[in-house]
Amino acid sequence: MCRPHRTAAGRLIAFSFFASALLPLVAVHAADGVQLYGLLGTYAGSIRRSDSTAHTAVIGSGGLTTSWWGVRGSEDLDDGMKAVFQLEQFFQPDTGGAGRTAADPAGFSRSAWVGLAGRFGQLTLGRHTSPYYLSMQQVNPFGASVVFSPLVVQSYVAAFGSTVIGDTVWNNTIQYIAPTFGGLGTTIVYAPGETAGKSGIANAGLHWRYVRGKLTAVLSAQRMRTAAVAPSTGQKAYLTGLSYDAGWARLYASVQTTDNAVTDIASRTWQLGTAVPVTQGGSILASWATTTGRNPAAAVARRDTLGIGYDHYLSRRTDVYVTYLYDKIHGKASGSSYALGIRHLF
């Protein structure tokens, strides 16, 4: 498990990084064998978006992190090379169902890949978590949350506009993670569309992460085509952002742009956030994101979403939290959501 951290903000970052599998190479450095691990989380609350007419009382899955379990392992092949694999499945603790929704694969919906790792880096094939989504988690205080992170919900959740085309997980992917050099890490992904006679229908991404001292910076670019809906033939998305540990708080900032081919639909999202340690084991989280969209068939739309929460660690593996989410679409009534949740790593 993660090593002890001196501050609550440090524990928060370590927990989020582990839970989101931000360091897939960790399995490479483990002893030969197979590991069973995962995260179980759920929350109770009242949900209302800006375009909703009433609150909905829910017992929800995930919350700050979507629940999942997995197995991974490696085998030493000598000369500094290893065979590595990872199989992970999302699940819904509120109902016991598999996947995030019924639309997910019945098997390993979070990841399913195998490959080789060594001094050259890591090359794997299969179903992978999108590196673009992983970059997004590092530059907002609510991490991977598809429920409470303003940046993530505006980017990936349909009910909030989902400016980014495609899922947070990519199928049929070749992924290469280069060795880190001077604090700079590079990930390249390519996913052929597997459409006969149409080799151009493919997804691709190039992602950089720079970590030096208290600073983390990301730059991600992806081209998504397989999930495009006619008349659009695809989308280009770009994300840049950073986080900085100032001691008294960790600070976050990011900007994202998307441009859909043919349709002239585009968006820009700005996000600012912070995680402030306020108690032994607890931090206040705050993040605001605003998205302005361009659509020739409609008026320019703006959406503002604000998330505020308090996250408290009961141990290195268990935390409880309370959150508030404010949502406002220009020209519509605002919506407010409240929740109380718990997460446990195993």
Buried (B, 14 or more C-beta within 10 A) or exposed (E): EBEEBEBBBBBBBBBBBBBBBBBBBEBBEBEEEEBEBBBBBBBBBEBBBBBBEEBEEBEBBBBBBBBBBBBBBBEEEEEEBBBBBBBBBBBBBBEEBBBBEEEBBEEBBBBBBEBBBBEEBBBBBBBBBBBBBBBBBBBBBBBBBBBBBBBBBBBBBEEBBBBBBBBBBBBBBBBBBBEBEEEBBBBBBBBBBEEEEEEEBBBBBBBBBBBEEEEBBBBBBBBBBBBBEEEBBBBBBBBBBBBBBEEEBBBBBBEBBBBBBEBEBBBBBBBBBBBBBEEEBBBBBBBBBBBBBBBEEEEEBEBBBBBBBBBBBEEBBBBBBBBBBBBBBEEBEEBBBBBEBBBBBE
